[in-house]
Amino acid sequence: MNLKSALSALLIGATASVGVAYAQTVALKVETDKPGAKIDRQLFGQFAEHLGRGVYEGVWVGPDSPIPNTRGIRNDVVAALKELRVPNVRWPGGCFADEYHWRNGIGPLKDRPATLNPNWGGVIEPNTFGTHEFMDFVQQIGAEAYISVNVGSGTPHEAADWFEYMTTAQPTALAKQRAANGHPEPYGISFMGIGNESWGCGGSMTPEEYAAQLRIYARYTRNYNADHPTLKIAVGPDSANTGYTEAVMKAWKERNWSWDINGLSLHYYTVGAGWPPKFAATGFGEQEYATLINYTLRMNELLATHGAIMDKYDPEKKIALVVDEWGAWLAPTPGSKEGFLEQQNSVRDAIIAALNINIFARHADRVRMANIAQMVNVLQAMILTDQDKLVLTPSYHVFHMYVPFQDATFLPVTFDAGAYANGDIKLPKVDAIAAKGKDGKTWLALTNIDPTAPAHFELTTRAKRAAGKILSAPKIDSVNTFAAPATVAPKSFEARSSGNKIALKLPPHSVAVIALED
Ligand code: AHR
């Protein structure tokens, strides 16, 4: 042991036992007496678009597949997603939603037309995964349905028919058709997206043009299932652009009795500078790591900016800000099909996931729903599949570790985040959130952003023990593969108190979720 490490060991020991400040120690206190907003479970939503191998292969293999399935839906994927307690799944897109015609996706599988998916590789869309298959899928995983209707190339009539088909209990022609297709009972649809990115792939509309469409779709696309309300979500801003935020919120403020909405969508991807995305998913160095983390932290200012505009029109926060597309969008996996948006998922993605969830939790009074893009085999996925094989990504593990935060009550945490720098990029060294779980326990999520050094937390608490899971990795770009699926996997993590302090050491680039116990 050299002099420097001997001194560090001495200082760390001193911190744990008598609380003397160690230069790198993060003093942490949970303000249990100042509860904040509910961290809505809908913040942990998923997004499944007809894109690449996201739905076909990733979820749907068809009833005749040798891959074990229930009515065509893969059993292994369902089992893994059930563990995440996925609150909602957004479907069928994305850009695909504005070219989707729902009637192609009902009725006997053999009769469904082959159409095209021009957005994503120009491949054939077989329409074998349609409304009934999607509803079967969300029911199998225990999630709620978030359906985006086609505003770009559809009509209000088509969207209205779709919702009548799905939700009415009355014996209309559409309800009879639904019954003939195997589902006499009306479906419950929790969320309706009115278009997708109408400023871009969804029709290149000006904010005012979209507001005009919104009034019509929000009026005529009705939920008829009184036992299961549908919340309507309008298209909102693209990253920092505030035009849609202003126009939609103004339209909402000036609305009459005939229409209403409940949410405004925000899309922000962690891409880095420029387009197309060029940051490699693996084999990257510290500089790329720091750059992407810096970009992901912009989510914080985006929520503050759009939240402030929303406050102007809606001080009571009736309209939720719904971040229904977020995550890392990286360079595609070499050799993967163009337009399929396949990328590996490293411990950096785990840090990105944790930091974004923490940001959402801090804005939980306004941000009440979010959907990571996307669930299987696309962008920052939870799950990667190859034929009958499946691997859980580091992002999956973060979502799993954070389950206790679903519908928990936010508790403020005081701490000095310190600094980690790489070149000109200055980042906080650590991040932390806390919440009172539905189980009555105080939960803490800690992130060590710094990829070069451990983080030493010192928690002041009356609790005797902190126990949970930690996700760490041997390298900054470690991933899980089919051959080595557990390189980045959670391990048990526990520390006991000494006096009224608990010392917690997180290795570089790691995430821990722990409960405080007496
Ligand atoms: O998630 C991929 C695409 O990103 C979605 O289809 C679109 O809404 C966004 O631009």
Boltz pocket constraint, residues with backbone or C-beta under 6 A from the ligand:
constraints:
  - pocket:
      binder: B
      contacts: [[A, 49], [A, 93], [A, 94], [A, 95], [A, 96], [A, 196], [A, 197], [A, 325], [A, 373], [A, 374], [A, 379]]
      max_distance: 6.0
